[in-house]
Amino acid sequence: MLNSIKSFFEEKLSKKDSDESSSNVSSTDLASAALLIELINSDNELDDRETEEFLEVLQSSLEIPEEDLKEMVRLAEAQAHQATSLYEFTRLINDEYDYQQKLQLISNMWRIAFSDKELDKYEEHLIRKVSELIYVSHSDFIKAKLQVRDE
């Protein structure tokens, strides 16, 4: 999985490991952001509403610094047609997130998927796959979907 998204995350993670004061971004937040990027790319259509919702999620839920937001969006656009392995990112989430944080990630994914008012089958499949990989129950997966859809 050698691509620009992975390189970006590795660069940020290595900076964090070598200089704790250089960034407030945790490896788990970066893993969550990577999954959100994959969701944006899953339907092979970049929509401004999804990008705006992605930025909102990054700022509000993950607290990604402003200087990293533009780079992450650029990477999302550049990677619109390339797939990456989810395991590396879901492993970090399983190691670090509690169940409530996992549910929040799934809700954030639904927020992005519904932001363009059209749920694509590939978006739903990716959210289901991530949900299974991070051990979110099916009932909570459905509850999160319905809650976000009805908002």
PyMOL CGO cylinders between C-alpha atoms (Angstrom):
from pymol import cmd
from pymol.cgo import CYLINDER

trace = [
    CYLINDER, 0.00, 0.00, 0.00, 2.52, 2.57, -1.18, 0.3, 1, 1, 1, 1, 1, 1,
    CYLINDER, 2.52, 2.57, -1.18, 0.60, 5.68, -2.15, 0.3, 1, 1, 1, 1, 1, 1,
    CYLINDER, 0.60, 5.68, -2.15, 0.46, 9.33, -1.29, 0.3, 1, 1, 1, 1, 1, 1,
    CYLINDER, 0.46, 9.33, -1.29, -2.12, 8.97, 1.48, 0.3, 1, 1, 1, 1, 1, 1,
    CYLINDER, -2.12, 8.97, 1.48, -0.03, 6.40, 3.29, 0.3, 1, 1, 1, 1, 1, 1,
    CYLINDER, -0.03, 6.40, 3.29, 3.06, 8.55, 2.80, 0.3, 1, 1, 1, 1, 1, 1,
    CYLINDER, 3.06, 8.55, 2.80, 1.27, 11.55, 4.22, 0.3, 1, 1, 1, 1, 1, 1,
    CYLINDER, 1.27, 11.55, 4.22, 0.14, 9.63, 7.30, 0.3, 1, 1, 1, 1, 1, 1,
    CYLINDER, 0.14, 9.63, 7.30, 3.54, 8.04, 7.81, 0.3, 1, 1, 1, 1, 1, 1,
    CYLINDER, 3.54, 8.04, 7.81, 5.19, 11.45, 7.56, 0.3, 1, 1, 1, 1, 1, 1,
    CYLINDER, 5.19, 11.45, 7.56, 2.81, 12.90, 10.12, 0.3, 1, 1, 1, 1, 1, 1,
    CYLINDER, 2.81, 12.90, 10.12, 3.19, 9.89, 12.41, 0.3, 1, 1, 1, 1, 1, 1,
    CYLINDER, 3.19, 9.89, 12.41, 6.98, 9.93, 12.21, 0.3, 1, 1, 1, 1, 1, 1,
    CYLINDER, 6.98, 9.93, 12.21, 6.99, 13.64, 13.00, 0.3, 1, 1, 1, 1, 1, 1,
    CYLINDER, 6.99, 13.64, 13.00, 4.79, 12.94, 16.00, 0.3, 1, 1, 1, 1, 1, 1,
    CYLINDER, 4.79, 12.94, 16.00, 7.08, 10.14, 17.17, 0.3, 1, 1, 1, 1, 1, 1,
    CYLINDER, 7.08, 10.14, 17.17, 10.21, 12.26, 16.79, 0.3, 1, 1, 1, 1, 1, 1,
    CYLINDER, 10.21, 12.26, 16.79, 8.82, 15.55, 18.06, 0.3, 1, 1, 1, 1, 1, 1,
    CYLINDER, 8.82, 15.55, 18.06, 5.76, 15.35, 20.30, 0.3, 1, 1, 1, 1, 1, 1,
    CYLINDER, 5.76, 15.35, 20.30, 5.24, 19.10, 20.19, 0.3, 1, 1, 1, 1, 1, 1,
    CYLINDER, 5.24, 19.10, 20.19, 5.18, 19.31, 16.37, 0.3, 1, 1, 1, 1, 1, 1,
    CYLINDER, 5.18, 19.31, 16.37, 1.59, 18.13, 15.97, 0.3, 1, 1, 1, 1, 1, 1,
    CYLINDER, 1.59, 18.13, 15.97, -1.45, 17.43, 18.07, 0.3, 1, 1, 1, 1, 1, 1,
    CYLINDER, -1.45, 17.43, 18.07, -2.74, 14.86, 15.59, 0.3, 1, 1, 1, 1, 1, 1,
    CYLINDER, -2.74, 14.86, 15.59, -2.93, 11.36, 17.00, 0.3, 1, 1, 1, 1, 1, 1,
    CYLINDER, -2.93, 11.36, 17.00, -2.25, 8.32, 14.84, 0.3, 1, 1, 1, 1, 1, 1,
    CYLINDER, -2.25, 8.32, 14.84, -5.80, 7.16, 15.51, 0.3, 1, 1, 1, 1, 1, 1,
    CYLINDER, -5.80, 7.16, 15.51, -7.26, 10.46, 14.28, 0.3, 1, 1, 1, 1, 1, 1,
    CYLINDER, -7.26, 10.46, 14.28, -5.18, 10.12, 11.13, 0.3, 1, 1, 1, 1, 1, 1,
    CYLINDER, -5.18, 10.12, 11.13, -6.45, 6.56, 10.69, 0.3, 1, 1, 1, 1, 1, 1,
    CYLINDER, -6.45, 6.56, 10.69, -10.02, 7.83, 11.04, 0.3, 1, 1, 1, 1, 1, 1,
    CYLINDER, -10.02, 7.83, 11.04, -9.33, 10.55, 8.49, 0.3, 1, 1, 1, 1, 1, 1,
    CYLINDER, -9.33, 10.55, 8.49, -7.94, 7.95, 6.09, 0.3, 1, 1, 1, 1, 1, 1,
    CYLINDER, -7.94, 7.95, 6.09, -11.16, 5.95, 6.37, 0.3, 1, 1, 1, 1, 1, 1,
    CYLINDER, -11.16, 5.95, 6.37, -13.18, 9.10, 5.69, 0.3, 1, 1, 1, 1, 1, 1,
    CYLINDER, -13.18, 9.10, 5.69, -11.04, 9.78, 2.61, 0.3, 1, 1, 1, 1, 1, 1,
    CYLINDER, -11.04, 9.78, 2.61, -11.73, 6.25, 1.42, 0.3, 1, 1, 1, 1, 1, 1,
    CYLINDER, -11.73, 6.25, 1.42, -15.45, 6.87, 1.89, 0.3, 1, 1, 1, 1, 1, 1,
    CYLINDER, -15.45, 6.87, 1.89, -15.32, 10.04, -0.19, 0.3, 1, 1, 1, 1, 1, 1,
    CYLINDER, -15.32, 10.04, -0.19, -13.52, 8.12, -2.92, 0.3, 1, 1, 1, 1, 1, 1,
    CYLINDER, -13.52, 8.12, -2.92, -15.68, 4.99, -2.75, 0.3, 1, 1, 1, 1, 1, 1,
    CYLINDER, -15.68, 4.99, -2.75, -18.31, 6.13, -5.25, 0.3, 1, 1, 1, 1, 1, 1,
    CYLINDER, -18.31, 6.13, -5.25, -15.68, 7.51, -7.68, 0.3, 1, 1, 1, 1, 1, 1,
    CYLINDER, -15.68, 7.51, -7.68, -17.40, 10.89, -7.65, 0.3, 1, 1, 1, 1, 1, 1,
    CYLINDER, -17.40, 10.89, -7.65, -15.97, 13.83, -5.77, 0.3, 1, 1, 1, 1, 1, 1,
    CYLINDER, -15.97, 13.83, -5.77, -18.78, 16.02, -4.53, 0.3, 1, 1, 1, 1, 1, 1,
    CYLINDER, -18.78, 16.02, -4.53, -18.22, 19.42, -2.95, 0.3, 1, 1, 1, 1, 1, 1,
    CYLINDER, -18.22, 19.42, -2.95, -20.82, 18.65, -0.28, 0.3, 1, 1, 1, 1, 1, 1,
    CYLINDER, -20.82, 18.65, -0.28, -18.90, 15.53, 0.76, 0.3, 1, 1, 1, 1, 1, 1,
    CYLINDER, -18.90, 15.53, 0.76, -15.66, 17.48, 0.86, 0.3, 1, 1, 1, 1, 1, 1,
    CYLINDER, -15.66, 17.48, 0.86, -17.27, 20.18, 3.01, 0.3, 1, 1, 1, 1, 1, 1,
    CYLINDER, -17.27, 20.18, 3.01, -18.71, 17.59, 5.39, 0.3, 1, 1, 1, 1, 1, 1,
    CYLINDER, -18.71, 17.59, 5.39, -15.31, 15.86, 5.49, 0.3, 1, 1, 1, 1, 1, 1,
    CYLINDER, -15.31, 15.86, 5.49, -13.66, 19.14, 6.54, 0.3, 1, 1, 1, 1, 1, 1,
    CYLINDER, -13.66, 19.14, 6.54, -16.36, 19.74, 9.15, 0.3, 1, 1, 1, 1, 1, 1,
    CYLINDER, -16.36, 19.74, 9.15, -15.87, 16.25, 10.60, 0.3, 1, 1, 1, 1, 1, 1,
    CYLINDER, -15.87, 16.25, 10.60, -12.10, 16.68, 10.67, 0.3, 1, 1, 1, 1, 1, 1,
    CYLINDER, -12.10, 16.68, 10.67, -12.37, 20.01, 12.44, 0.3, 1, 1, 1, 1, 1, 1,
    CYLINDER, -12.37, 20.01, 12.44, -15.12, 19.13, 14.90, 0.3, 1, 1, 1, 1, 1, 1,
    CYLINDER, -15.12, 19.13, 14.90, -14.63, 15.45, 15.73, 0.3, 1, 1, 1, 1, 1, 1,
    CYLINDER, -14.63, 15.45, 15.73, -11.01, 14.70, 15.02, 0.3, 1, 1, 1, 1, 1, 1,
    CYLINDER, -11.01, 14.70, 15.02, -9.48, 18.10, 15.72, 0.3, 1, 1, 1, 1, 1, 1,
    CYLINDER, -9.48, 18.10, 15.72, -7.12, 17.93, 12.74, 0.3, 1, 1, 1, 1, 1, 1,
    CYLINDER, -7.12, 17.93, 12.74, -4.98, 21.10, 12.57, 0.3, 1, 1, 1, 1, 1, 1,
    CYLINDER, -4.98, 21.10, 12.57, -5.82, 23.65, 9.87, 0.3, 1, 1, 1, 1, 1, 1,
    CYLINDER, -5.82, 23.65, 9.87, -2.45, 23.26, 8.12, 0.3, 1, 1, 1, 1, 1, 1,
    CYLINDER, -2.45, 23.26, 8.12, -3.11, 19.53, 7.59, 0.3, 1, 1, 1, 1, 1, 1,
    CYLINDER, -3.11, 19.53, 7.59, -6.68, 19.95, 6.28, 0.3, 1, 1, 1, 1, 1, 1,
    CYLINDER, -6.68, 19.95, 6.28, -5.74, 21.30, 2.85, 0.3, 1, 1, 1, 1, 1, 1,
    CYLINDER, -5.74, 21.30, 2.85, -3.14, 18.60, 2.31, 0.3, 1, 1, 1, 1, 1, 1,
    CYLINDER, -3.14, 18.60, 2.31, -5.61, 15.87, 3.28, 0.3, 1, 1, 1, 1, 1, 1,
    CYLINDER, -5.61, 15.87, 3.28, -8.25, 17.20, 0.89, 0.3, 1, 1, 1, 1, 1, 1,
    CYLINDER, -8.25, 17.20, 0.89, -5.68, 17.38, -1.91, 0.3, 1, 1, 1, 1, 1, 1,
    CYLINDER, -5.68, 17.38, -1.91, -4.75, 13.76, -1.26, 0.3, 1, 1, 1, 1, 1, 1,
    CYLINDER, -4.75, 13.76, -1.26, -8.41, 12.71, -1.25, 0.3, 1, 1, 1, 1, 1, 1,
    CYLINDER, -8.41, 12.71, -1.25, -8.91, 14.28, -4.66, 0.3, 1, 1, 1, 1, 1, 1,
    CYLINDER, -8.91, 14.28, -4.66, -5.70, 12.76, -6.06, 0.3, 1, 1, 1, 1, 1, 1,
    CYLINDER, -5.70, 12.76, -6.06, -6.65, 9.29, -4.83, 0.3, 1, 1, 1, 1, 1, 1,
    CYLINDER, -6.65, 9.29, -4.83, -10.22, 9.24, -6.16, 0.3, 1, 1, 1, 1, 1, 1,
    CYLINDER, -10.22, 9.24, -6.16, -9.62, 6.09, -8.23, 0.3, 1, 1, 1, 1, 1, 1,
    CYLINDER, -9.62, 6.09, -8.23, -7.14, 4.19, -6.06, 0.3, 1, 1, 1, 1, 1, 1,
    CYLINDER, -7.14, 4.19, -6.06, -8.01, 1.75, -3.30, 0.3, 1, 1, 1, 1, 1, 1,
    CYLINDER, -8.01, 1.75, -3.30, -6.02, 1.28, -0.10, 0.3, 1, 1, 1, 1, 1, 1,
    CYLINDER, -6.02, 1.28, -0.10, -5.99, -1.40, 2.55, 0.3, 1, 1, 1, 1, 1, 1,
    CYLINDER, -5.99, -1.40, 2.55, -8.30, -0.68, 5.45, 0.3, 1, 1, 1, 1, 1, 1,
    CYLINDER, -8.30, -0.68, 5.45, -6.67, -3.08, 7.89, 0.3, 1, 1, 1, 1, 1, 1,
    CYLINDER, -6.67, -3.08, 7.89, -3.82, -0.81, 8.89, 0.3, 1, 1, 1, 1, 1, 1,
    CYLINDER, -3.82, -0.81, 8.89, -6.24, 1.95, 9.82, 0.3, 1, 1, 1, 1, 1, 1,
    CYLINDER, -6.24, 1.95, 9.82, -8.88, -0.20, 11.49, 0.3, 1, 1, 1, 1, 1, 1,
    CYLINDER, -8.88, -0.20, 11.49, -6.19, -1.93, 13.56, 0.3, 1, 1, 1, 1, 1, 1,
    CYLINDER, -6.19, -1.93, 13.56, -5.16, 1.45, 15.02, 0.3, 1, 1, 1, 1, 1, 1,
    CYLINDER, -5.16, 1.45, 15.02, -8.79, 2.27, 15.76, 0.3, 1, 1, 1, 1, 1, 1,
    CYLINDER, -8.79, 2.27, 15.76, -9.34, -1.08, 17.46, 0.3, 1, 1, 1, 1, 1, 1,
    CYLINDER, -9.34, -1.08, 17.46, -6.21, -0.57, 19.55, 0.3, 1, 1, 1, 1, 1, 1,
    CYLINDER, -6.21, -0.57, 19.55, -7.05, 2.97, 20.67, 0.3, 1, 1, 1, 1, 1, 1,
    CYLINDER, -7.05, 2.97, 20.67, -10.77, 3.75, 20.42, 0.3, 1, 1, 1, 1, 1, 1,
    CYLINDER, -10.77, 3.75, 20.42, -13.40, 2.72, 22.91, 0.3, 1, 1, 1, 1, 1, 1,
    CYLINDER, -13.40, 2.72, 22.91, -16.80, 1.60, 21.64, 0.3, 1, 1, 1, 1, 1, 1,
    CYLINDER, -16.80, 1.60, 21.64, -18.33, 5.11, 21.79, 0.3, 1, 1, 1, 1, 1, 1,
    CYLINDER, -18.33, 5.11, 21.79, -15.49, 6.54, 19.69, 0.3, 1, 1, 1, 1, 1, 1,
    CYLINDER, -15.49, 6.54, 19.69, -16.00, 3.75, 17.15, 0.3, 1, 1, 1, 1, 1, 1,
    CYLINDER, -16.00, 3.75, 17.15, -19.71, 4.60, 16.99, 0.3, 1, 1, 1, 1, 1, 1,
    CYLINDER, -19.71, 4.60, 16.99, -18.80, 8.26, 16.46, 0.3, 1, 1, 1, 1, 1, 1,
    CYLINDER, -18.80, 8.26, 16.46, -16.55, 7.27, 13.55, 0.3, 1, 1, 1, 1, 1, 1,
    CYLINDER, -16.55, 7.27, 13.55, -19.38, 5.27, 11.96, 0.3, 1, 1, 1, 1, 1, 1,
    CYLINDER, -19.38, 5.27, 11.96, -21.76, 8.22, 12.46, 0.3, 1, 1, 1, 1, 1, 1,
    CYLINDER, -21.76, 8.22, 12.46, -19.21, 10.54, 10.86, 0.3, 1, 1, 1, 1, 1, 1,
    CYLINDER, -19.21, 10.54, 10.86, -18.95, 8.20, 7.91, 0.3, 1, 1, 1, 1, 1, 1,
    CYLINDER, -18.95, 8.20, 7.91, -22.74, 8.25, 7.54, 0.3, 1, 1, 1, 1, 1, 1,
    CYLINDER, -22.74, 8.25, 7.54, -22.68, 12.07, 7.75, 0.3, 1, 1, 1, 1, 1, 1,
    CYLINDER, -22.68, 12.07, 7.75, -20.32, 12.21, 4.79, 0.3, 1, 1, 1, 1, 1, 1,
    CYLINDER, -20.32, 12.21, 4.79, -22.20, 9.53, 2.84, 0.3, 1, 1, 1, 1, 1, 1,
    CYLINDER, -22.20, 9.53, 2.84, -25.53, 11.36, 3.24, 0.3, 1, 1, 1, 1, 1, 1,
    CYLINDER, -25.53, 11.36, 3.24, -24.09, 14.86, 2.74, 0.3, 1, 1, 1, 1, 1, 1,
    CYLINDER, -24.09, 14.86, 2.74, -24.71, 14.78, -1.02, 0.3, 1, 1, 1, 1, 1, 1,
    CYLINDER, -24.71, 14.78, -1.02, -28.29, 13.57, -0.44, 0.3, 1, 1, 1, 1, 1, 1,
    CYLINDER, -28.29, 13.57, -0.44, -27.53, 10.34, -2.30, 0.3, 1, 1, 1, 1, 1, 1,
    CYLINDER, -27.53, 10.34, -2.30, -26.33, 7.16, -0.62, 0.3, 1, 1, 1, 1, 1, 1,
    CYLINDER, -26.33, 7.16, -0.62, -24.24, 5.17, -3.05, 0.3, 1, 1, 1, 1, 1, 1,
    CYLINDER, -24.24, 5.17, -3.05, -24.08, 1.39, -2.67, 0.3, 1, 1, 1, 1, 1, 1,
    CYLINDER, -24.08, 1.39, -2.67, -20.27, 1.56, -2.52, 0.3, 1, 1, 1, 1, 1, 1,
    CYLINDER, -20.27, 1.56, -2.52, -20.42, 4.07, 0.32, 0.3, 1, 1, 1, 1, 1, 1,
    CYLINDER, -20.42, 4.07, 0.32, -22.78, 1.86, 2.27, 0.3, 1, 1, 1, 1, 1, 1,
    CYLINDER, -22.78, 1.86, 2.27, -20.62, -1.20, 1.58, 0.3, 1, 1, 1, 1, 1, 1,
    CYLINDER, -20.62, -1.20, 1.58, -17.49, 0.58, 2.83, 0.3, 1, 1, 1, 1, 1, 1,
    CYLINDER, -17.49, 0.58, 2.83, -19.19, 1.79, 6.01, 0.3, 1, 1, 1, 1, 1, 1,
    CYLINDER, -19.19, 1.79, 6.01, -20.50, -1.74, 6.64, 0.3, 1, 1, 1, 1, 1, 1,
    CYLINDER, -20.50, -1.74, 6.64, -17.02, -3.19, 6.09, 0.3, 1, 1, 1, 1, 1, 1,
    CYLINDER, -17.02, -3.19, 6.09, -15.36, -0.68, 8.43, 0.3, 1, 1, 1, 1, 1, 1,
    CYLINDER, -15.36, -0.68, 8.43, -18.09, -1.25, 10.99, 0.3, 1, 1, 1, 1, 1, 1,
    CYLINDER, -18.09, -1.25, 10.99, -17.40, -4.98, 10.93, 0.3, 1, 1, 1, 1, 1, 1,
    CYLINDER, -17.40, -4.98, 10.93, -13.62, -4.48, 11.08, 0.3, 1, 1, 1, 1, 1, 1,
    CYLINDER, -13.62, -4.48, 11.08, -13.89, -2.27, 14.17, 0.3, 1, 1, 1, 1, 1, 1,
    CYLINDER, -13.89, -2.27, 14.17, -16.45, -4.55, 15.82, 0.3, 1, 1, 1, 1, 1, 1,
    CYLINDER, -16.45, -4.55, 15.82, -19.44, -2.21, 15.85, 0.3, 1, 1, 1, 1, 1, 1,
    CYLINDER, -19.44, -2.21, 15.85, -22.61, -4.27, 16.22, 0.3, 1, 1, 1, 1, 1, 1,
    CYLINDER, -22.61, -4.27, 16.22, -24.99, -4.46, 13.28, 0.3, 1, 1, 1, 1, 1, 1,
    CYLINDER, -24.99, -4.46, 13.28, -27.79, -2.90, 15.31, 0.3, 1, 1, 1, 1, 1, 1,
    CYLINDER, -27.79, -2.90, 15.31, -25.59, 0.10, 16.19, 0.3, 1, 1, 1, 1, 1, 1,
    CYLINDER, -25.59, 0.10, 16.19, -24.53, 0.35, 12.53, 0.3, 1, 1, 1, 1, 1, 1,
    CYLINDER, -24.53, 0.35, 12.53, -28.21, 0.56, 11.53, 0.3, 1, 1, 1, 1, 1, 1,
    CYLINDER, -28.21, 0.56, 11.53, -29.11, 2.97, 14.37, 0.3, 1, 1, 1, 1, 1, 1,
    CYLINDER, -29.11, 2.97, 14.37, -26.31, 5.33, 13.34, 0.3, 1, 1, 1, 1, 1, 1,
    CYLINDER, -26.31, 5.33, 13.34, -27.43, 5.19, 9.71, 0.3, 1, 1, 1, 1, 1, 1,
    CYLINDER, -27.43, 5.19, 9.71, -31.05, 5.97, 10.55, 0.3, 1, 1, 1, 1, 1, 1,
    CYLINDER, -31.05, 5.97, 10.55, -30.15, 8.70, 13.02, 0.3, 1, 1, 1, 1, 1, 1,
    CYLINDER, -30.15, 8.70, 13.02, -27.91, 10.53, 10.54, 0.3, 1, 1, 1, 1, 1, 1,
    CYLINDER, -27.91, 10.53, 10.54, -30.31, 10.01, 7.64, 0.3, 1, 1, 1, 1, 1, 1,
    CYLINDER, -30.31, 10.01, 7.64, -33.20, 11.49, 9.63, 0.3, 1, 1, 1, 1, 1, 1,
    CYLINDER, -33.20, 11.49, 9.63, -31.29, 14.58, 10.78, 0.3, 1, 1, 1, 1, 1, 1,
]
cmd.load_cgo(trace, "trace")
